[in-house]
Amino acid sequence: MSIEWTLTRQTLNQIDDELDRRGIFAKGYWENVDGTLTVTGLRVAVLASRPGERLVAKFNDTISINGRGRVTVTPAGEEEK
């Protein structure tokens, strides 16, 4: 069973909390936007057992977790293959 979320400013904390409940590391991804350091997404561990391997999900990207706990990120506008 796969779970999917679309990352937005409004869903960021909810998704972060859900990933934490599953033992998957996630934290805000920050970038310089017009001279201001701003959260633009989440850095997410690929697997709970491998917190050093991370993906970046930007706002409007889709974050998915498969039945084995592997996280994937599909950039906004791209269909999963």
C-alpha positions as CSV (number, residue, x, y, z in Angstrom):
1,M,0.0,0.0,0.0
2,S,1.4,3.4,-1.0
3,I,0.7,6.7,0.6
4,E,1.0,10.0,-1.2
5,W,1.0,13.7,-0.2
6,T,1.3,16.9,-2.1
7,L,3.8,19.2,-0.3
8,T,2.6,22.7,0.2
9,R,3.2,25.4,2.8
10,Q,-0.1,24.4,4.4
11,T,0.7,20.6,4.5
12,L,4.4,20.8,5.4
13,N,4.0,20.4,9.1
14,Q,1.4,17.6,8.8
15,I,3.6,15.6,6.4
16,D,6.7,16.2,8.6
17,D,4.8,14.9,11.6
18,E,3.5,11.8,9.7
19,L,7.0,11.0,8.5
20,D,8.3,11.4,12.0
21,R,5.6,8.9,13.3
22,R,6.9,6.4,10.7
23,G,10.5,6.9,11.9
24,I,11.5,8.7,8.7
25,F,13.8,11.8,9.1
26,A,12.5,15.0,7.6
27,K,13.3,18.6,8.1
28,G,12.7,21.9,6.3
29,Y,14.7,22.6,3.2
30,W,15.9,26.2,3.1
31,E,17.0,28.4,0.2
32,N,17.9,32.0,-0.4
33,V,14.9,33.6,-2.0
34,D,15.3,37.3,-3.0
35,G,17.9,37.7,-0.3
36,T,15.9,36.0,2.5
37,L,16.5,32.5,3.8
38,T,13.1,30.8,3.3
39,V,11.7,27.2,3.6
40,T,11.0,25.9,0.1
41,G,10.4,22.3,0.9
42,L,11.5,19.2,2.9
43,R,14.6,17.1,3.0
44,V,13.4,13.5,3.5
45,A,15.3,10.3,4.3
46,V,14.9,7.7,1.6
47,L,14.4,5.0,4.3
48,A,14.2,5.2,8.1
49,S,17.2,2.8,8.2
50,R,19.2,5.1,6.0
51,P,18.8,8.7,7.3
52,G,21.9,9.9,5.5
53,E,20.3,9.2,2.1
54,R,18.0,12.1,1.5
55,L,15.7,13.5,-1.2
56,V,14.5,17.1,-1.5
57,A,10.8,17.7,-2.1
58,K,9.9,21.2,-3.1
59,F,6.4,22.8,-2.7
60,N,3.9,21.2,-5.0
61,D,6.0,18.0,-5.4
62,T,4.5,14.7,-4.4
63,I,6.0,12.6,-1.6
64,S,5.2,8.9,-1.7
65,I,5.9,6.0,0.7
66,N,5.6,2.5,-0.6
67,G,4.7,-0.6,1.5
68,R,8.3,-1.2,2.4
69,G,8.8,2.4,3.7
70,R,10.8,3.7,0.8
71,V,10.2,7.4,0.1
72,T,10.1,8.8,-3.4
73,V,9.6,12.4,-4.6
74,T,7.9,13.2,-7.9
75,P,8.5,16.8,-9.0
76,A,5.4,18.9,-9.7
77,G,4.1,18.5,-13.2
78,E,5.8,15.1,-13.7
79,E,3.8,11.8,-13.7
80,E,5.2,8.9,-11.8
81,K,6.6,6.2,-14.1
